[in-house]
Amino acid sequence: MIKKSILTAEQYAKIDELVRQGSIAVDKAQDESRRLGVPNVYSINGRLYYETRTGELSVSDPGVNAPETGDERKSQ
């Protein structure tokens, strides 16, 4: 049995446009993070993966055990 859609073609078009704009915004945010050296984090099957500077995915959090800079030691 074929069900009739409850959404109109115009509503589907609007949804498609919103998804397209969201994808563009996410791409820009990821590019900005890469530019600033901040790893992008992804959840795949409930497990966190961190994007390395080379673009590979790692399960190791790069923020953990990061070397301290002189500024951090002064504030302690």
Buried (B, 14 or more C-beta within 10 A) or exposed (E): EEEEEEEEEEEEEEEEEEEEEEEEEEEEEBEEBBEEEEBBBEEEEEEEBBBEEEEEBEEEEBEEEEEEEEEEEEEE
